[in-house]
Each structure stands twice: as structure tokens, then as C-alpha cells.
């Protein structure tokens, strides 16, 4: 998968989700979305979360008309894929089977979702390119 990026806790992931959905945004807009009706301490919390994400390499900031706008620089699928791989390692001992079994048994999947999952499992894996 390439480089492993630092883990993204839930609070930071909520900020990334907003950036993926909305695109580049100033801290104020993000703070208002995360903490509706919040005040200065919620703004400071949102700012701290963005600074952590920036330090980890997940977001960058650009100055637009004197205001910093933060944007996600890591692709959603790449981040979620990495977090899922960490979950598989932590909860399934590196095996995907226990997690998939639990997911299927939980009955939270629709019949259509189960068909799609089965189609993915039955699809032959793409061979890896040499050197990767």
C-alpha cells in the first residue's frame, strides 16, 4: 500500500469527512459544522484538530483573501483503506475472515449489499505489478 500514514482518531476523521464533502474550508465553517452553536473553545478545538491533521500530512492550508482554508490532501479511499487494514490487523489478527463473518452475521447488510460483497469475493484478484 505504500507509505503508512499515522492513525486518524475519530475526532480528526470527522474533520476529514467534512473536508472531503465540502472541499477547502476555513476553520470557522468547520467548527460551526462540528459544534453547532459552539463558541471560542469549540473553535479552538477545531483549530487544534486541523493542526494535528496538518502535522500528520492529511491536510494543508492555503490563504484565501486573508483567511486560511484547510483542504484534505489524502484521498478518502486511501485513508479509509489504511484505517480498515489497521482494524483487520488489530481485530482479526491480520485475517479479513473474522471481520467479514461478523459483518455478514450482524444482518445489517441488505440482500443487495450481500450480493455485491459476494461478487467482490468471487472476482479474481488482480495480479500485482512487478516491483510493487
Phi and psi in radians as a Rosetta constraint file:
Dihedral C 1 N 2 CA 2 C 2 CIRCULARHARMONIC 1.605 0.35
Dihedral N 2 CA 2 C 2 N 3 CIRCULARHARMONIC -2.541 0.35
Dihedral C 2 N 3 CA 3 C 3 CIRCULARHARMONIC -1.210 0.35
Dihedral N 3 CA 3 C 3 N 4 CIRCULARHARMONIC 2.405 0.35
Dihedral C 3 N 4 CA 4 C 4 CIRCULARHARMONIC -1.593 0.35
Dihedral N 4 CA 4 C 4 N 5 CIRCULARHARMONIC 2.124 0.35
Dihedral C 4 N 5 CA 5 C 5 CIRCULARHARMONIC -1.563 0.35
Dihedral N 5 CA 5 C 5 N 6 CIRCULARHARMONIC 2.761 0.35
Dihedral C 5 N 6 CA 6 C 6 CIRCULARHARMONIC -1.049 0.35
Dihedral N 6 CA 6 C 6 N 7 CIRCULARHARMONIC 2.641 0.35
Dihedral C 6 N 7 CA 7 C 7 CIRCULARHARMONIC -1.003 0.35
Dihedral N 7 CA 7 C 7 N 8 CIRCULARHARMONIC 2.561 0.35
Dihedral C 7 N 8 CA 8 C 8 CIRCULARHARMONIC -1.964 0.35
Dihedral N 8 CA 8 C 8 N 9 CIRCULARHARMONIC 1.846 0.35
Dihedral C 8 N 9 CA 9 C 9 CIRCULARHARMONIC -1.117 0.35
Dihedral N 9 CA 9 C 9 N 10 CIRCULARHARMONIC 2.869 0.35
Dihedral C 9 N 10 CA 10 C 10 CIRCULARHARMONIC -0.947 0.35
Dihedral N 10 CA 10 C 10 N 11 CIRCULARHARMONIC -0.754 0.35
Dihedral C 10 N 11 CA 11 C 11 CIRCULARHARMONIC -1.098 0.35
Dihedral N 11 CA 11 C 11 N 12 CIRCULARHARMONIC -0.721 0.35
Dihedral C 11 N 12 CA 12 C 12 CIRCULARHARMONIC -1.227 0.35
Dihedral N 12 CA 12 C 12 N 13 CIRCULARHARMONIC -0.642 0.35
Dihedral C 12 N 13 CA 13 C 13 CIRCULARHARMONIC -1.106 0.35
Dihedral N 13 CA 13 C 13 N 14 CIRCULARHARMONIC -0.628 0.35
Dihedral C 13 N 14 CA 14 C 14 CIRCULARHARMONIC -1.068 0.35
Dihedral N 14 CA 14 C 14 N 15 CIRCULARHARMONIC -0.674 0.35
Dihedral C 14 N 15 CA 15 C 15 CIRCULARHARMONIC -1.175 0.35
Dihedral N 15 CA 15 C 15 N 16 CIRCULARHARMONIC -0.791 0.35
Dihedral C 15 N 16 CA 16 C 16 CIRCULARHARMONIC -1.053 0.35
Dihedral N 16 CA 16 C 16 N 17 CIRCULARHARMONIC -0.722 0.35
Dihedral C 16 N 17 CA 17 C 17 CIRCULARHARMONIC -1.002 0.35
Dihedral N 17 CA 17 C 17 N 18 CIRCULARHARMONIC -0.763 0.35
Dihedral C 17 N 18 CA 18 C 18 CIRCULARHARMONIC -1.089 0.35
Dihedral N 18 CA 18 C 18 N 19 CIRCULARHARMONIC -0.747 0.35
Dihedral C 18 N 19 CA 19 C 19 CIRCULARHARMONIC -1.154 0.35
Dihedral N 19 CA 19 C 19 N 20 CIRCULARHARMONIC -0.671 0.35
Dihedral C 19 N 20 CA 20 C 20 CIRCULARHARMONIC -1.151 0.35
Dihedral N 20 CA 20 C 20 N 21 CIRCULARHARMONIC -0.654 0.35
Dihedral C 20 N 21 CA 21 C 21 CIRCULARHARMONIC -1.327 0.35
Dihedral N 21 CA 21 C 21 N 22 CIRCULARHARMONIC -0.754 0.35
Dihedral C 21 N 22 CA 22 C 22 CIRCULARHARMONIC -1.708 0.35
Dihedral N 22 CA 22 C 22 N 23 CIRCULARHARMONIC -0.385 0.35
Dihedral C 22 N 23 CA 23 C 23 CIRCULARHARMONIC 1.474 0.35
Dihedral N 23 CA 23 C 23 N 24 CIRCULARHARMONIC -2.976 0.35
Dihedral C 23 N 24 CA 24 C 24 CIRCULARHARMONIC -0.927 0.35
Dihedral N 24 CA 24 C 24 N 25 CIRCULARHARMONIC 2.347 0.35
Dihedral C 24 N 25 CA 25 C 25 CIRCULARHARMONIC -2.552 0.35
Dihedral N 25 CA 25 C 25 N 26 CIRCULARHARMONIC 2.583 0.35
Dihedral C 25 N 26 CA 26 C 26 CIRCULARHARMONIC -1.329 0.35
Dihedral N 26 CA 26 C 26 N 27 CIRCULARHARMONIC 2.795 0.35
Dihedral C 26 N 27 CA 27 C 27 CIRCULARHARMONIC -0.970 0.35
Dihedral N 27 CA 27 C 27 N 28 CIRCULARHARMONIC -0.744 0.35
Dihedral C 27 N 28 CA 28 C 28 CIRCULARHARMONIC -0.995 0.35
Dihedral N 28 CA 28 C 28 N 29 CIRCULARHARMONIC -0.815 0.35
Dihedral C 28 N 29 CA 29 C 29 CIRCULARHARMONIC -1.113 0.35
Dihedral N 29 CA 29 C 29 N 30 CIRCULARHARMONIC -0.708 0.35
Dihedral C 29 N 30 CA 30 C 30 CIRCULARHARMONIC -1.175 0.35
Dihedral N 30 CA 30 C 30 N 31 CIRCULARHARMONIC -0.747 0.35
Dihedral C 30 N 31 CA 31 C 31 CIRCULARHARMONIC -1.084 0.35
Dihedral N 31 CA 31 C 31 N 32 CIRCULARHARMONIC -0.739 0.35
Dihedral C 31 N 32 CA 32 C 32 CIRCULARHARMONIC -1.123 0.35
Dihedral N 32 CA 32 C 32 N 33 CIRCULARHARMONIC -0.619 0.35
Dihedral C 32 N 33 CA 33 C 33 CIRCULARHARMONIC -1.289 0.35
Dihedral N 33 CA 33 C 33 N 34 CIRCULARHARMONIC -0.667 0.35
Dihedral C 33 N 34 CA 34 C 34 CIRCULARHARMONIC -1.303 0.35
Dihedral N 34 CA 34 C 34 N 35 CIRCULARHARMONIC -0.682 0.35
Dihedral C 34 N 35 CA 35 C 35 CIRCULARHARMONIC -2.293 0.35
Dihedral N 35 CA 35 C 35 N 36 CIRCULARHARMONIC 1.296 0.35
Dihedral C 35 N 36 CA 36 C 36 CIRCULARHARMONIC -0.961 0.35
Dihedral N 36 CA 36 C 36 N 37 CIRCULARHARMONIC 2.301 0.35
Dihedral C 36 N 37 CA 37 C 37 CIRCULARHARMONIC 1.347 0.35
Dihedral N 37 CA 37 C 37 N 38 CIRCULARHARMONIC 0.125 0.35
Dihedral C 37 N 38 CA 38 C 38 CIRCULARHARMONIC -1.285 0.35
Dihedral N 38 CA 38 C 38 N 39 CIRCULARHARMONIC 2.913 0.35
Dihedral C 38 N 39 CA 39 C 39 CIRCULARHARMONIC -2.046 0.35
Dihedral N 39 CA 39 C 39 N 40 CIRCULARHARMONIC -2.639 0.35
Dihedral C 39 N 40 CA 40 C 40 CIRCULARHARMONIC -1.035 0.35
Dihedral N 40 CA 40 C 40 N 41 CIRCULARHARMONIC -0.629 0.35
Dihedral C 40 N 41 CA 41 C 41 CIRCULARHARMONIC -1.225 0.35
Dihedral N 41 CA 41 C 41 N 42 CIRCULARHARMONIC -0.608 0.35
Dihedral C 41 N 42 CA 42 C 42 CIRCULARHARMONIC -1.219 0.35
Dihedral N 42 CA 42 C 42 N 43 CIRCULARHARMONIC -0.654 0.35
Dihedral C 42 N 43 CA 43 C 43 CIRCULARHARMONIC -1.066 0.35
Dihedral N 43 CA 43 C 43 N 44 CIRCULARHARMONIC -0.777 0.35
Dihedral C 43 N 44 CA 44 C 44 CIRCULARHARMONIC -1.112 0.35
Dihedral N 44 CA 44 C 44 N 45 CIRCULARHARMONIC -0.664 0.35
Dihedral C 44 N 45 CA 45 C 45 CIRCULARHARMONIC -1.116 0.35
Dihedral N 45 CA 45 C 45 N 46 CIRCULARHARMONIC -0.812 0.35
Dihedral C 45 N 46 CA 46 C 46 CIRCULARHARMONIC -1.050 0.35
Dihedral N 46 CA 46 C 46 N 47 CIRCULARHARMONIC -0.719 0.35
Dihedral C 46 N 47 CA 47 C 47 CIRCULARHARMONIC -1.120 0.35
Dihedral N 47 CA 47 C 47 N 48 CIRCULARHARMONIC -0.732 0.35
Dihedral C 47 N 48 CA 48 C 48 CIRCULARHARMONIC -1.096 0.35
Dihedral N 48 CA 48 C 48 N 49 CIRCULARHARMONIC -0.730 0.35
Dihedral C 48 N 49 CA 49 C 49 CIRCULARHARMONIC -1.077 0.35
Dihedral N 49 CA 49 C 49 N 50 CIRCULARHARMONIC -0.749 0.35
Dihedral C 49 N 50 CA 50 C 50 CIRCULARHARMONIC -1.126 0.35
Dihedral N 50 CA 50 C 50 N 51 CIRCULARHARMONIC -0.689 0.35
Dihedral C 50 N 51 CA 51 C 51 CIRCULARHARMONIC -1.124 0.35
Dihedral N 51 CA 51 C 51 N 52 CIRCULARHARMONIC -0.683 0.35
Dihedral C 51 N 52 CA 52 C 52 CIRCULARHARMONIC -1.111 0.35
Dihedral N 52 CA 52 C 52 N 53 CIRCULARHARMONIC -0.797 0.35
Dihedral C 52 N 53 CA 53 C 53 CIRCULARHARMONIC -1.105 0.35
Dihedral N 53 CA 53 C 53 N 54 CIRCULARHARMONIC -0.635 0.35
Dihedral C 53 N 54 CA 54 C 54 CIRCULARHARMONIC -1.160 0.35
Dihedral N 54 CA 54 C 54 N 55 CIRCULARHARMONIC -0.752 0.35
Dihedral C 54 N 55 CA 55 C 55 CIRCULARHARMONIC -1.114 0.35
Dihedral N 55 CA 55 C 55 N 56 CIRCULARHARMONIC -0.552 0.35
Dihedral C 55 N 56 CA 56 C 56 CIRCULARHARMONIC -1.443 0.35
Dihedral N 56 CA 56 C 56 N 57 CIRCULARHARMONIC -0.177 0.35
Dihedral C 56 N 57 CA 57 C 57 CIRCULARHARMONIC 1.579 0.35
Dihedral N 57 CA 57 C 57 N 58 CIRCULARHARMONIC 0.298 0.35
Dihedral C 57 N 58 CA 58 C 58 CIRCULARHARMONIC -1.616 0.35
Dihedral N 58 CA 58 C 58 N 59 CIRCULARHARMONIC -0.473 0.35
Dihedral C 58 N 59 CA 59 C 59 CIRCULARHARMONIC -2.317 0.35
Dihedral N 59 CA 59 C 59 N 60 CIRCULARHARMONIC 2.812 0.35
Dihedral C 59 N 60 CA 60 C 60 CIRCULARHARMONIC -2.356 0.35
Dihedral N 60 CA 60 C 60 N 61 CIRCULARHARMONIC 2.827 0.35
Dihedral C 60 N 61 CA 61 C 61 CIRCULARHARMONIC -2.117 0.35
Dihedral N 61 CA 61 C 61 N 62 CIRCULARHARMONIC 2.560 0.35
Dihedral C 61 N 62 CA 62 C 62 CIRCULARHARMONIC -2.311 0.35
Dihedral N 62 CA 62 C 62 N 63 CIRCULARHARMONIC 2.472 0.35
Dihedral C 62 N 63 CA 63 C 63 CIRCULARHARMONIC -1.554 0.35
Dihedral N 63 CA 63 C 63 N 64 CIRCULARHARMONIC 2.125 0.35
Dihedral C 63 N 64 CA 64 C 64 CIRCULARHARMONIC -2.142 0.35
Dihedral N 64 CA 64 C 64 N 65 CIRCULARHARMONIC 1.969 0.35
Dihedral C 64 N 65 CA 65 C 65 CIRCULARHARMONIC 0.885 0.35
Dihedral N 65 CA 65 C 65 N 66 CIRCULARHARMONIC 0.766 0.35
Dihedral C 65 N 66 CA 66 C 66 CIRCULARHARMONIC 1.444 0.35
Dihedral N 66 CA 66 C 66 N 67 CIRCULARHARMONIC 0.014 0.35
Dihedral C 66 N 67 CA 67 C 67 CIRCULARHARMONIC -2.110 0.35
Dihedral N 67 CA 67 C 67 N 68 CIRCULARHARMONIC 2.323 0.35
Dihedral C 67 N 68 CA 68 C 68 CIRCULARHARMONIC -1.300 0.35
Dihedral N 68 CA 68 C 68 N 69 CIRCULARHARMONIC 2.247 0.35
Dihedral C 68 N 69 CA 69 C 69 CIRCULARHARMONIC -1.966 0.35
Dihedral N 69 CA 69 C 69 N 70 CIRCULARHARMONIC 2.282 0.35
Dihedral C 69 N 70 CA 70 C 70 CIRCULARHARMONIC -1.704 0.35
Dihedral N 70 CA 70 C 70 N 71 CIRCULARHARMONIC 2.524 0.35
Dihedral C 70 N 71 CA 71 C 71 CIRCULARHARMONIC -2.417 0.35
Dihedral N 71 CA 71 C 71 N 72 CIRCULARHARMONIC 2.568 0.35
Dihedral C 71 N 72 CA 72 C 72 CIRCULARHARMONIC -1.275 0.35
Dihedral N 72 CA 72 C 72 N 73 CIRCULARHARMONIC 2.357 0.35
Dihedral C 72 N 73 CA 73 C 73 CIRCULARHARMONIC -1.962 0.35
Dihedral N 73 CA 73 C 73 N 74 CIRCULARHARMONIC -0.115 0.35
Dihedral C 73 N 74 CA 74 C 74 CIRCULARHARMONIC -1.842 0.35
Dihedral N 74 CA 74 C 74 N 75 CIRCULARHARMONIC 2.364 0.35
Dihedral C 74 N 75 CA 75 C 75 CIRCULARHARMONIC -1.163 0.35
Dihedral N 75 CA 75 C 75 N 76 CIRCULARHARMONIC 2.433 0.35
Dihedral C 75 N 76 CA 76 C 76 CIRCULARHARMONIC -0.960 0.35
Dihedral N 76 CA 76 C 76 N 77 CIRCULARHARMONIC -0.838 0.35
Dihedral C 76 N 77 CA 77 C 77 CIRCULARHARMONIC -1.091 0.35
Dihedral N 77 CA 77 C 77 N 78 CIRCULARHARMONIC -0.677 0.35
Dihedral C 77 N 78 CA 78 C 78 CIRCULARHARMONIC -1.148 0.35
Dihedral N 78 CA 78 C 78 N 79 CIRCULARHARMONIC -0.761 0.35
Dihedral C 78 N 79 CA 79 C 79 CIRCULARHARMONIC -1.168 0.35
Dihedral N 79 CA 79 C 79 N 80 CIRCULARHARMONIC -0.838 0.35
Dihedral C 79 N 80 CA 80 C 80 CIRCULARHARMONIC -1.140 0.35
Dihedral N 80 CA 80 C 80 N 81 CIRCULARHARMONIC -0.650 0.35
Dihedral C 80 N 81 CA 81 C 81 CIRCULARHARMONIC -1.082 0.35
Dihedral N 81 CA 81 C 81 N 82 CIRCULARHARMONIC -0.749 0.35
Dihedral C 81 N 82 CA 82 C 82 CIRCULARHARMONIC -1.146 0.35
Dihedral N 82 CA 82 C 82 N 83 CIRCULARHARMONIC -0.744 0.35
Dihedral C 82 N 83 CA 83 C 83 CIRCULARHARMONIC -1.123 0.35
Dihedral N 83 CA 83 C 83 N 84 CIRCULARHARMONIC -0.645 0.35
Dihedral C 83 N 84 CA 84 C 84 CIRCULARHARMONIC -1.173 0.35
Dihedral N 84 CA 84 C 84 N 85 CIRCULARHARMONIC -0.731 0.35
Dihedral C 84 N 85 CA 85 C 85 CIRCULARHARMONIC -1.064 0.35
Dihedral N 85 CA 85 C 85 N 86 CIRCULARHARMONIC -0.669 0.35
Dihedral C 85 N 86 CA 86 C 86 CIRCULARHARMONIC -1.142 0.35
Dihedral N 86 CA 86 C 86 N 87 CIRCULARHARMONIC -0.680 0.35
Dihedral C 86 N 87 CA 87 C 87 CIRCULARHARMONIC -1.123 0.35
Dihedral N 87 CA 87 C 87 N 88 CIRCULARHARMONIC -0.758 0.35
Dihedral C 87 N 88 CA 88 C 88 CIRCULARHARMONIC -1.048 0.35
Dihedral N 88 CA 88 C 88 N 89 CIRCULARHARMONIC -0.756 0.35
Dihedral C 88 N 89 CA 89 C 89 CIRCULARHARMONIC -1.128 0.35
Dihedral N 89 CA 89 C 89 N 90 CIRCULARHARMONIC -0.800 0.35
Dihedral C 89 N 90 CA 90 C 90 CIRCULARHARMONIC -1.265 0.35
Dihedral N 90 CA 90 C 90 N 91 CIRCULARHARMONIC -0.778 0.35
Dihedral C 90 N 91 CA 91 C 91 CIRCULARHARMONIC -1.691 0.35
Dihedral N 91 CA 91 C 91 N 92 CIRCULARHARMONIC -0.439 0.35
Dihedral C 91 N 92 CA 92 C 92 CIRCULARHARMONIC -1.971 0.35
Dihedral N 92 CA 92 C 92 N 93 CIRCULARHARMONIC 0.156 0.35
Dihedral C 92 N 93 CA 93 C 93 CIRCULARHARMONIC 1.066 0.35
Dihedral N 93 CA 93 C 93 N 94 CIRCULARHARMONIC 0.494 0.35
Dihedral C 93 N 94 CA 94 C 94 CIRCULARHARMONIC 1.605 0.35
Dihedral N 94 CA 94 C 94 N 95 CIRCULARHARMONIC -0.151 0.35
Dihedral C 94 N 95 CA 95 C 95 CIRCULARHARMONIC -1.789 0.35
Dihedral N 95 CA 95 C 95 N 96 CIRCULARHARMONIC 2.326 0.35
Dihedral C 95 N 96 CA 96 C 96 CIRCULARHARMONIC -1.346 0.35
Dihedral N 96 CA 96 C 96 N 97 CIRCULARHARMONIC -0.399 0.35
Dihedral C 96 N 97 CA 97 C 97 CIRCULARHARMONIC -0.969 0.35
Dihedral N 97 CA 97 C 97 N 98 CIRCULARHARMONIC -0.838 0.35
Dihedral C 97 N 98 CA 98 C 98 CIRCULARHARMONIC -1.087 0.35
Dihedral N 98 CA 98 C 98 N 99 CIRCULARHARMONIC -0.631 0.35
Dihedral C 98 N 99 CA 99 C 99 CIRCULARHARMONIC -1.238 0.35
Dihedral N 99 CA 99 C 99 N 100 CIRCULARHARMONIC -0.733 0.35
Dihedral C 99 N 100 CA 100 C 100 CIRCULARHARMONIC -1.138 0.35
Dihedral N 100 CA 100 C 100 N 101 CIRCULARHARMONIC -0.718 0.35
Dihedral C 100 N 101 CA 101 C 101 CIRCULARHARMONIC -1.041 0.35
Dihedral N 101 CA 101 C 101 N 102 CIRCULARHARMONIC -0.784 0.35
Dihedral C 101 N 102 CA 102 C 102 CIRCULARHARMONIC -1.107 0.35
Dihedral N 102 CA 102 C 102 N 103 CIRCULARHARMONIC -0.726 0.35
Dihedral C 102 N 103 CA 103 C 103 CIRCULARHARMONIC -1.080 0.35
Dihedral N 103 CA 103 C 103 N 104 CIRCULARHARMONIC -0.814 0.35
Dihedral C 103 N 104 CA 104 C 104 CIRCULARHARMONIC -1.158 0.35
Dihedral N 104 CA 104 C 104 N 105 CIRCULARHARMONIC -0.743 0.35
Dihedral C 104 N 105 CA 105 C 105 CIRCULARHARMONIC -1.212 0.35
Dihedral N 105 CA 105 C 105 N 106 CIRCULARHARMONIC -0.388 0.35
Dihedral C 105 N 106 CA 106 C 106 CIRCULARHARMONIC -1.214 0.35
Dihedral N 106 CA 106 C 106 N 107 CIRCULARHARMONIC -0.255 0.35
Dihedral C 106 N 107 CA 107 C 107 CIRCULARHARMONIC 1.068 0.35
Dihedral N 107 CA 107 C 107 N 108 CIRCULARHARMONIC 0.428 0.35
Dihedral C 107 N 108 CA 108 C 108 CIRCULARHARMONIC -1.590 0.35
Dihedral N 108 CA 108 C 108 N 109 CIRCULARHARMONIC -0.080 0.35
Dihedral C 108 N 109 CA 109 C 109 CIRCULARHARMONIC -1.642 0.35
Dihedral N 109 CA 109 C 109 N 110 CIRCULARHARMONIC 2.464 0.35
Dihedral C 109 N 110 CA 110 C 110 CIRCULARHARMONIC -1.364 0.35
Dihedral N 110 CA 110 C 110 N 111 CIRCULARHARMONIC 2.924 0.35
Dihedral C 110 N 111 CA 111 C 111 CIRCULARHARMONIC -1.044 0.35
Dihedral N 111 CA 111 C 111 N 112 CIRCULARHARMONIC -0.709 0.35
Dihedral C 111 N 112 CA 112 C 112 CIRCULARHARMONIC -1.104 0.35
Dihedral N 112 CA 112 C 112 N 113 CIRCULARHARMONIC -0.737 0.35
Dihedral C 112 N 113 CA 113 C 113 CIRCULARHARMONIC -1.115 0.35
Dihedral N 113 CA 113 C 113 N 114 CIRCULARHARMONIC -0.686 0.35
Dihedral C 113 N 114 CA 114 C 114 CIRCULARHARMONIC -1.111 0.35
Dihedral N 114 CA 114 C 114 N 115 CIRCULARHARMONIC -0.717 0.35
Dihedral C 114 N 115 CA 115 C 115 CIRCULARHARMONIC -1.090 0.35
Dihedral N 115 CA 115 C 115 N 116 CIRCULARHARMONIC -0.745 0.35
Dihedral C 115 N 116 CA 116 C 116 CIRCULARHARMONIC -1.116 0.35
Dihedral N 116 CA 116 C 116 N 117 CIRCULARHARMONIC -0.720 0.35
Dihedral C 116 N 117 CA 117 C 117 CIRCULARHARMONIC -1.110 0.35
Dihedral N 117 CA 117 C 117 N 118 CIRCULARHARMONIC -0.759 0.35
Dihedral C 117 N 118 CA 118 C 118 CIRCULARHARMONIC -1.097 0.35
Dihedral N 118 CA 118 C 118 N 119 CIRCULARHARMONIC -0.710 0.35
Dihedral C 118 N 119 CA 119 C 119 CIRCULARHARMONIC -1.092 0.35
Dihedral N 119 CA 119 C 119 N 120 CIRCULARHARMONIC -0.682 0.35
Dihedral C 119 N 120 CA 120 C 120 CIRCULARHARMONIC -1.138 0.35
Dihedral N 120 CA 120 C 120 N 121 CIRCULARHARMONIC -0.720 0.35
Dihedral C 120 N 121 CA 121 C 121 CIRCULARHARMONIC -1.173 0.35
Dihedral N 121 CA 121 C 121 N 122 CIRCULARHARMONIC -0.683 0.35
Dihedral C 121 N 122 CA 122 C 122 CIRCULARHARMONIC -1.348 0.35
Dihedral N 122 CA 122 C 122 N 123 CIRCULARHARMONIC -0.339 0.35
Dihedral C 122 N 123 CA 123 C 123 CIRCULARHARMONIC -1.189 0.35
Dihedral N 123 CA 123 C 123 N 124 CIRCULARHARMONIC 2.277 0.35
Dihedral C 123 N 124 CA 124 C 124 CIRCULARHARMONIC -1.096 0.35
Dihedral N 124 CA 124 C 124 N 125 CIRCULARHARMONIC 2.438 0.35
Dihedral C 124 N 125 CA 125 C 125 CIRCULARHARMONIC -1.156 0.35
Dihedral N 125 CA 125 C 125 N 126 CIRCULARHARMONIC 2.474 0.35
Dihedral C 125 N 126 CA 126 C 126 CIRCULARHARMONIC -1.255 0.35
Dihedral N 126 CA 126 C 126 N 127 CIRCULARHARMONIC 2.327 0.35
Dihedral C 126 N 127 CA 127 C 127 CIRCULARHARMONIC -1.144 0.35
Dihedral N 127 CA 127 C 127 N 128 CIRCULARHARMONIC 2.489 0.35
Dihedral C 127 N 128 CA 128 C 128 CIRCULARHARMONIC -1.284 0.35
Dihedral N 128 CA 128 C 128 N 129 CIRCULARHARMONIC 2.535 0.35
Dihedral C 128 N 129 CA 129 C 129 CIRCULARHARMONIC -1.275 0.35
Dihedral N 129 CA 129 C 129 N 130 CIRCULARHARMONIC 2.540 0.35
Dihedral C 129 N 130 CA 130 C 130 CIRCULARHARMONIC -0.985 0.35
Dihedral N 130 CA 130 C 130 N 131 CIRCULARHARMONIC 2.424 0.35
Dihedral C 130 N 131 CA 131 C 131 CIRCULARHARMONIC 1.509 0.35
Dihedral N 131 CA 131 C 131 N 132 CIRCULARHARMONIC 0.052 0.35
